[in-house]
Amino acid sequence: MKALVFLEHHEGQLEKGGLGVLSKAASLGDAAGVVLGPGAAELAARAGAYGAPKAYACDDEALAAALPQPRVDALEALVEMTRADAVLFAASVLASDVAAGLAARLEAGLNWDLTDFELRGDELVGKRQALGDTVLVDVGWTGSPRLGLVRAGAFDPVESGGSAEVEAFESPFSGFSSLSALIGQSVEATSGPSIEDADIIVAGGRGLGSPEAFSLLEELAAALGGAVAATRAVVDAGWYPYSTQVGQTGKTVSPKLYIACGISGAIQHKVGMQGAGTIIAINKDPNAPIFDFCDVGVVGDLHQIVPKLTELVRAARS
């Protein structure tokens, strides 16, 4: 299988999600990274460190803004040039738009929300959750190229220490690709790592009782150098931002330490965080499902336990 992996970048850095997908694809066979936009050649060279012997770069001015349509044009040209069997993406707002547009342009099949993929002979087989994330099913494609959108956080980047041969390519751009313009961008001001990058995550559920109680988790996360996450119920209630949601309809995370506070442990949340190295659960309900799969369970009032834990962490670090 010859696969192309779309590598999204921001402020001069390749995004972790795409590098994780590239590492996985490279472990299966012939995989190449694709970087589009300003500084593409320099960024593409870094793909070799994650298992790709080759990377493609296009830094045309038409790709300067983070718009999907010019990227669809560039990927269409590259697929035609390389005769790639598959094009893989790590899920993000931009990547999802590009993947959908490319599928329509090439009249190709797109499988989304993949949590894994493998080769069976010469066939690429994807894996995704179904029936409320209670079962894992195999999905396939009826033709080529095969397009796959991988759930955010499904794979961690694996550095191999290699180097990539960078090949620059040019692409024609459709007239309608320039009809949209990016007027401006606003970025939410945050402190600390994102939940995708954090080694430590402190997560909260409805058991917190109120949105104000998230301040307890923020203080603990700050003391530990981690990030705060939330369940879908909390996000739907407007207690915490959607960008922090872990679970079936949120993000998949795999930190070294995951502290679940007031989270029951429903299957929809479990699938998003079960890859954590160590899971600590704090819940006043001794029968909460999360106690069935956590490594350490604490039965008690999180409003008393979390502040005390924060105090002990700060004392230890000082």
N, C-alpha and C positions, 0 to 999 in steps of 0.2 A: 504494500500500500504506500502510495506517495501522498503525503498529507501536507497541507499548508495550515499554519496556525497564525491567526490574526493576533498581533501583539499590540495592545493599546498602550499608550504612553501619556504621561502627564507631567509637566514641569521637568522635562529631561530625564524621567525615570520610567522604565517599563513597569506596567502594572503586574502585581503578583499573580492575579488570576490567569492571565495569558501565559505566563511563564510556567505555571503549574500544569496547564494543558499541554504546553510544549514538551515538558519533561515526560509526561505520560505518553504522548504520541511518539516521542523519540525512542522510548523504551520498547515500542512495538515495531519500529521499522524506519522507513525513510521519511523524516519530518523536517520541514523547513519553516523558520519564522518569517513573518511578513510585517514590516514596519512601514507605515505611511505617514507622511507629514514632515514638518521641519526637523532637521537633524536625524533623519531616518537612517542614513548609512552608519553613523556612529552608534546609534542605539541597536541597530541590527547586528553589529559585530558582537554585542553582548549575548546574543542568543546562543552562541556556541558554548557558553558556560553552563547551559541547561540541556545539553545533549544534541543540539542541532548542528550538523556539519555545514549547513548552508542556510543563508538568510537572504531575503529579497527586500530591497529598499526603493521607495519612490518618494522623493521630497518635492514634488511639483507644488507650485504655489497654490494650485487649486485645492490642495489638501491641508492648507494652513489652518483653516477653521475646523472645529470638531463637528462637521456635518456628515451625515451618512451617505448621501447620494454620490459625491465624488469618490468615496471609498468603494462603493459598489462598482463604479466604472473601473477603478484600478484593479480590484480583485477579479473582475470579469476578464480583463486583459491578461492578468497573470495566470488564471486558470487555463485560458486558451493557450498561453505560451508554454506552460509546464505540463499540461495534460494531467493535472492533479486528480487523484482519485477521491480526495476528501478535503474539505475546508472546515476547520474547527475554530470555535470561538469560546471565550470565557464570558459568561453572562454579565452584561452591564447595559445601561440604557443605550449607549452608542452601538455596542456590539450587536444587541438585539435588533436594532433598526437595520444595521448593515447586513446581518444574516438573512433577515426576512426579505430585504430588497434584492440580495444576490440570488436567493432561492427563486424569486419571481422572475428575475432577469434570465437565469439559466434554465428555468423550468425544472428545477432540481428539488429533491426531497429534503426537508429540514426537520430533524428531530431535536426537540428542545428539552430543557430541564434534565439533561443527562447527569447522572451521578458517577458514571464510569463508562468505559468502553474497552473492547478487546478485539483481537483478531481471531477468527476461527477459519483456518485455512487462509484464503485470500479475501474473506468477507469481514467487513467491519460490523460489529454488533454493539449497539449501545444499551445501557441499562438505565432505567428510570423508575421512580416510585409511582405506584398507582393505588387506587382504592383507599384514598386518605393516607397514603404512605404506609399502608399495612403490608404491601407486597412489593417485591422487586421484579420487574418484567424486562424481557429482552425486546429491543426494537431494532428494526433494520431499514434498509433502503431498497427500492426497486430499480434504481438506476444510478448513474454516476454523472457528476460528482456528488458525493454524499456530504451533506452539510449538517453539522452538529453544534448545538449551543449547550455548553456545560454549565451546570449550576454553580453559582459563585461559591468559592471556597472548597469545591469538591477535591481539588488536588493541591498539594503544596509543591512549590518549586524545588527541584533536586539539582544541586550544582554538581557538574561532572568535571569541571576544570578544563574543558576543551575550548576550541576556538571555532568560529564560523567563517566560511568564505562568504563574503557579501557581494551580491550581484545587484547592481542598480538596474531598474527597468523604467520604461516610460509608458504612459497610458494616454489614450485619447479620452476626452471628456465630453459627454453629451451636452447639448445646449441647455437642456432643462436642469442639468446638475448645478448650474450657476444661478438659477432663478431664486434660490434661497440664500439669505445672508445671515450670519451670526452677528446680531447687533451688540450683544454684551453677555457677560457671564457673571453670575453672583455665586459665591462660595460660602457655605455656612461656616462660621467661625467655630472651630472645635479645638479642644486641647487633648493631648494624649493620642495614642494610636487608634486607628479604626478597628472595628471588631474583626475584620478580615485579617489584619496584621498583628493583632495583639496576642501575646503569649499567655496573658491572664485576662479572663473575662468574668465580670460580676454581673449576673443577669437577674432581672426581677420579673415577677408575675403578678397576677391579681391579688395574691396573698399579701402584697405590700399595703393594700387598703386604700391608698390615695396616691395621686401623682407626686405630692410633696415628699412622700417617703423615699422617692428615688434619690433624694439628696444623701441619704444614708449610704446608698450603693455608690454614688459618685465619690464620696469621701473615702470609702474602702478601696475603690478602684484607683484613686489618686495615690493612696498610700502604697499600694502594691505595684504601681506603674502599669496598670491595665486599662481596660475599656469597659463601658457599661453596655449591656444588651437588654433586650426585652422580648416578651412573648407576643404573639399576635393579639391576644385579648387585650393586653395593655396598649398596644399600638392602636387597635381599633377604637379603644375608649378615649384616645387622644392624650394619654398620659405621657407618652414618650415618642420620639420621632421614628418614622417608618424605616429610616436608614439603619436603625439598630435592631431590627426584627430578625430573630433567629427561628428557623423552622421551615415547615413545608412551603409556605408562600413567602418566606423571607430568605435569609442567607444561611449557608452551611459554614460552620466554623470548626476549627480543630486546634484550639489553644492547648498549651501544656496544662493549664489549670482552669476549670470552669466552676464557678461558685453560683449555684442556683438558689435564689432567695424567694420564697413564697411561690414557687413554681410546682404545679401538681405533677408534671412529667407526662402529659398526653403524648401519644405517638407522633402527632404533628410537630411537636417541639423536639421530641427525642431525635428525629432523623436529622435535625439541623445541628446537633451538638454532640452526638454520641461518639464522634471521632476525637473528642478531647482526651488528653493524656490522663488526667485525674479529675473526677467530678465530685464536688462536695455539695450536698443538698441541705438546706436549712428550711424546715417546714414544721408548723405546729400540728399537722395531721400525720400521725404515725402510719396511716394507711395510704398515704400519697403514693401513686405509681412510681414516682421518681426514686423512691427508696429501693425499688427492685433492681435498678441498674447503676446507681451511684456507687462510688468507691468509699465515701465517708458520708454518713447520714447523721444529722443533728436534729432532734425533735425538740422544738422550743419556739419561743417568740423571737422572730428575727429583729424586731424593733429593740430588743435588749441585747441580742447576740451580736448583731452587725456592728453597732457602735463600740462594743467591748473589743471585738476583733480588730477594728480599725485602730483602737487605742494601743493594743498589743503590737500590731505591726509597726506603728510609728515608733513605739518605744524600742523595739528590736532594731529598727533601722537607724535610730539615733545613737 
